[in-house]
Amino acid sequence: MTRVAAIDCGTNSIRLLVADADPATGELVDLDRRMTIVRLGQGVDRTGRLAPEALERTFAACREYAAVIKEFGAERLRFVATSASRDAENRDDFVRGVLDILGVEPEVITGDQEAEFSFTGATRELHADGDYLVVDIGGGSTEFVVGSRHVRAARSVDVGCVRMTERHHPGDPATPEQIAAIRADVEAALDLAERTVPLREPRTLVGLAGSVTTVAAVALGLSAYDSAAIHHSRISYEEVKRVTERLLASTHEERTAIPVLHPGRIDVIAAGALVLLAVMERTGASEVVVSEHDILDGIAYKVAEEAEEEKDKV
């Protein structure tokens, strides 16, 4: 086993996984897994720049994570940054800050790389027949990946819960016009994805990231967030539709009263749920298999594999 650390910094949240990994068997034993809402992508869609306060929130989380990594004695760390930092003019400020705190440069990966990591993390434990369609709904982008043991096709499109919320400002509750505007953007993105990814072919839809896990938690009626109950749960199309309609029709106060809703997702979850619903309608999926394992686990697997390859060379 190799002790590794992986950080995934997205548009809405930054997450850490410290784990013991065996690349030969695919076993991954969590030692610490945590998430902080930092909203790094605040205003990026409008200004093209990372806001100073968003950078400071992210750096504060990095300082916390550095202490955890040191405590567990991880041999290797990989820091992957996704949509918001791909788009920003001042991403060099972000890179320098992370390097100073953690000693590694964040890899600002492409959408295709993001999709590859997500697919590996999500499907390594699953044993379904045929291809999977893995859908990773992030803050700024959504990744679509089709494959069985390996990726066959992948596409990243610029729709996510934060980007759609900031662009269309759904109210409390959202108006029919606001819902229609979000749907139009999502449908256009699905058209784009479908040019390269056969969205309707796979038999199993796997959903990743906070929007999907939160919809699952609400559908399951959990009184508190329970990762074990959510991981590999199967949520029907009818349940996703019910939860989405509830979230879109609710006020800020009503969403705040939902016990499993993280405070950092209250304002963006309705848009994220609508993305998931649109995907299920486009693909004809009767259910979504919800995975708590995603890009973070894929990064950890890759770090462990690279460490093993280097040991073999010695």
C-alpha positions in Angstrom: 0.0 0.0 0.0 1.2 3.5 -0.8 -0.1 6.4 1.3 -1.2 9.2 -1.0 -3.0 12.5 -0.8 -5.2 13.9 -3.6 -6.8 17.4 -3.7 -9.5 18.3 -6.2 -10.2 22.0 -6.4 -13.3 22.8 -8.4 -15.5 25.8 -9.0 -17.6 25.5 -5.8 -15.6 23.3 -3.4 -12.1 22.0 -2.6 -11.7 18.4 -1.4 -9.0 16.3 0.2 -8.5 12.6 0.3 -5.7 10.9 2.2 -5.7 7.1 1.6 -3.7 4.0 1.5 -3.8 2.7 -2.1 -2.9 -0.6 -3.7 -2.8 -0.1 -7.5 -2.5 -3.8 -8.1 -5.8 -4.7 -6.5 -7.6 -1.3 -6.9 -8.1 -1.2 -3.1 -8.4 2.3 -1.6 -8.6 2.7 2.2 -9.7 6.2 3.3 -7.8 7.8 6.1 -9.3 11.3 5.8 -11.8 12.7 3.4 -13.1 16.2 3.7 -14.7 19.0 1.7 -14.8 22.8 2.1 -17.1 25.1 0.1 -14.8 27.9 -1.1 -16.7 29.1 -4.2 -13.4 29.7 -6.1 -15.5 30.3 -9.2 -17.3 33.3 -7.7 -17.9 35.7 -10.5 -15.6 34.1 -13.0 -18.3 33.6 -15.6 -18.9 37.4 -15.5 -15.4 38.9 -14.9 -13.0 36.2 -16.2 -11.0 36.6 -13.0 -10.7 34.8 -9.6 -12.0 37.2 -6.9 -9.4 38.1 -4.1 -11.8 36.9 -1.4 -12.4 33.6 -3.3 -8.6 33.0 -3.5 -8.2 33.7 0.2 -11.0 31.2 1.1 -9.3 28.6 -1.0 -5.8 29.3 0.5 -7.3 29.0 4.0 -8.6 25.5 3.1 -5.2 24.7 1.6 -3.5 25.6 4.9 -5.9 23.3 6.8 -5.3 20.5 4.3 -1.5 20.9 4.5 -1.7 20.2 8.2 -3.8 17.0 7.7 -1.4 15.7 5.0 1.6 16.2 7.3 -0.2 14.5 10.2 -0.9 11.4 8.2 2.5 11.4 6.5 1.4 11.0 2.9 4.3 10.1 0.6 2.8 11.8 -2.4 0.4 14.6 -3.1 -1.3 15.6 -6.4 -3.4 18.8 -6.6 -5.8 19.0 -9.5 -7.7 22.2 -10.4 -10.7 22.2 -12.7 -13.1 24.5 -14.4 -12.8 27.9 -12.6 -9.0 28.0 -12.7 -9.0 26.9 -16.3 -11.1 29.9 -17.3 -9.5 32.7 -15.1 -7.1 35.4 -16.4 -5.3 35.6 -13.1 -4.8 31.9 -12.5 -1.1 32.5 -11.9 -2.0 34.1 -8.6 -3.8 30.8 -7.7 -0.9 28.7 -8.8 1.7 30.7 -6.7 -0.5 30.6 -3.6 -1.0 26.8 -3.7 2.7 26.2 -4.4 3.7 28.3 -1.4 1.3 26.5 1.0 1.4 22.9 -0.2 4.7 22.7 -2.1 3.2 21.4 -5.3 1.8 23.2 -8.3 -1.9 22.7 -9.0 -2.4 20.9 -12.3 -5.0 22.9 -14.3 -6.3 19.9 -16.2 -8.4 19.8 -19.3 -12.0 18.7 -19.3 -10.9 15.4 -21.0 -8.4 14.7 -18.2 -11.1 15.6 -15.6 -13.4 13.1 -17.2 -10.8 10.3 -17.2 -10.1 10.7 -13.4 -13.8 10.9 -12.7 -14.6 7.7 -14.6 -11.8 5.7 -12.9 -12.9 6.8 -9.5 -16.6 6.2 -10.1 -16.5 2.8 -11.8 -13.5 0.9 -10.3 -15.7 -0.8 -7.7 -18.8 -1.3 -9.9 -19.5 -4.5 -11.8 -22.3 -3.8 -14.2 -22.8 -5.3 -17.7 -22.1 -3.1 -20.7 -21.0 0.5 -20.8 -21.3 3.2 -18.1 -22.3 6.8 -18.7 -20.6 8.7 -15.9 -21.9 12.2 -15.3 -19.9 14.6 -13.1 -22.0 17.7 -12.3 -19.6 20.3 -11.0 -19.9 24.0 -10.2 -18.7 25.3 -13.5 -18.7 22.4 -15.9 -20.2 18.9 -16.3 -18.3 15.9 -17.6 -19.8 13.1 -19.6 -17.8 9.9 -20.0 -18.7 6.6 -21.6 -16.8 3.4 -21.3 -16.6 0.0 -19.6 -13.1 -0.8 -18.2 -11.6 2.1 -20.1 -12.9 5.5 -21.4 -14.4 5.2 -24.9 -15.6 8.8 -25.3 -15.6 11.9 -23.1 -16.7 15.6 -23.2 -16.7 18.5 -20.8 -19.3 21.2 -21.3 -19.7 24.5 -19.5 -22.8 24.0 -17.4 -22.7 23.5 -13.7 -24.7 24.5 -10.6 -22.7 27.7 -9.9 -22.4 28.8 -13.5 -26.1 28.3 -14.1 -27.1 30.1 -10.9 -24.8 33.1 -11.5 -25.9 33.4 -15.1 -29.7 33.1 -14.6 -30.2 34.1 -10.9 -33.1 31.7 -10.2 -35.3 33.3 -7.5 -36.9 32.0 -4.3 -38.7 30.3 -5.8 -37.5 30.1 -9.4 -39.8 31.5 -12.0 -40.9 29.5 -15.1 -38.8 31.9 -17.2 -35.6 31.3 -15.1 -36.2 27.5 -15.2 -36.6 27.7 -19.0 -33.4 29.7 -19.4 -31.4 27.2 -17.4 -32.9 24.3 -19.3 -32.1 26.0 -22.7 -28.4 26.2 -21.7 -28.3 22.6 -20.4 -30.1 21.3 -23.6 -27.6 23.1 -25.8 -24.7 21.7 -23.7 -26.2 18.2 -24.1 -26.4 18.7 -27.9 -22.7 19.6 -27.8 -21.8 16.6 -25.6 -23.8 14.2 -27.8 -21.7 15.1 -30.9 -18.8 13.1 -29.4 -20.3 11.0 -26.5 -23.1 8.4 -27.2 -25.3 9.5 -24.2 -28.2 7.2 -25.0 -26.2 3.9 -25.5 -25.0 2.9 -22.0 -27.2 0.8 -19.8 -25.9 2.3 -16.5 -26.0 6.0 -15.5 -23.6 6.9 -12.7 -23.9 10.3 -11.1 -21.1 12.1 -9.2 -20.4 15.2 -7.2 -22.3 17.3 -4.7 -25.4 18.2 -6.8 -26.1 14.5 -7.4 -25.2 13.3 -3.8 -27.4 16.0 -2.4 -30.4 15.2 -4.5 -29.9 11.5 -3.4 -29.7 12.5 0.2 -33.0 14.5 -0.1 -34.7 11.7 -2.0 -33.7 9.2 0.6 -35.1 11.4 3.3 -31.9 11.5 5.4 -32.0 13.5 8.6 -28.2 14.0 8.3 -25.7 13.5 5.5 -24.7 9.8 5.5 -22.1 8.9 3.0 -22.5 5.2 3.4 -26.2 5.4 2.7 -25.7 7.6 -0.3 -22.8 5.6 -1.9 -24.2 3.3 -4.6 -27.8 4.2 -3.8 -30.1 4.0 -6.8 -32.4 7.0 -7.3 -35.3 6.7 -9.7 -36.1 9.3 -12.4 -39.4 9.9 -10.6 -37.6 10.7 -7.3 -35.1 13.0 -9.1 -38.0 14.8 -10.7 -39.8 15.2 -7.4 -36.8 16.5 -5.6 -35.9 18.9 -8.4 -39.4 20.4 -8.6 -39.4 20.8 -4.8 -36.0 22.6 -4.8 -37.0 24.9 -7.7 -40.3 25.8 -5.9 -38.8 26.4 -2.5 -37.6 29.6 -0.9 -34.1 30.1 0.6 -35.5 29.6 4.0 -37.2 26.3 3.0 -34.0 25.0 1.5 -32.1 26.0 4.6 -34.5 23.9 6.7 -33.6 20.7 4.7 -31.2 19.0 7.2 -28.9 17.3 4.6 -28.3 20.5 2.6 -24.8 21.9 3.1 -24.9 25.6 3.7 -22.7 26.2 0.7 -25.1 24.5 -1.6 -28.4 26.2 -0.6 -28.2 28.8 -3.4 -27.0 26.5 -6.2 -28.6 23.1 -5.6 -31.8 23.8 -7.6 -29.8 24.5 -10.7 -27.6 21.4 -10.1 -30.7 19.2 -9.7 -32.1 20.6 -12.9 -28.9 19.6 -14.8 -29.3 16.0 -13.5 -33.0 15.9 -14.4 -32.2 17.1 -17.9 -29.5 14.5 -18.3 -31.9 11.7 -17.2 -34.6 12.9 -19.6 -32.1 13.1 -22.5 -30.7 9.6 -21.9 -33.9 8.0 -21.0 -32.3 6.6 -17.7 -34.9 5.2 -15.3 -32.4 5.6 -12.4 -29.1 7.0 -11.5 -26.5 5.1 -9.5 -25.0 7.6 -7.1 -21.3 7.4 -6.3 -19.4 9.1 -3.5 -16.2 8.0 -5.3 -15.3 10.3 -8.1 -12.4 12.4 -9.5 -10.7 12.5 -6.1 -10.5 8.7 -6.0 -9.3 8.7 -9.6 -6.5 11.1 -8.7 -5.5 8.9 -5.7 -5.4 5.8 -7.9 -3.2 7.5 -10.4 -0.8 8.8 -7.8 -0.4 5.3 -6.4 0.1 3.8 -9.8 2.8 6.3 -10.6 4.6 5.6 -7.3 4.5 1.9 -8.1 5.9 2.4 -11.5 8.8 4.4 -10.1 9.5 1.7 -7.5 9.7 -0.9 -10.3 12.3 1.2 -12.2 14.6 1.3 -9.2 
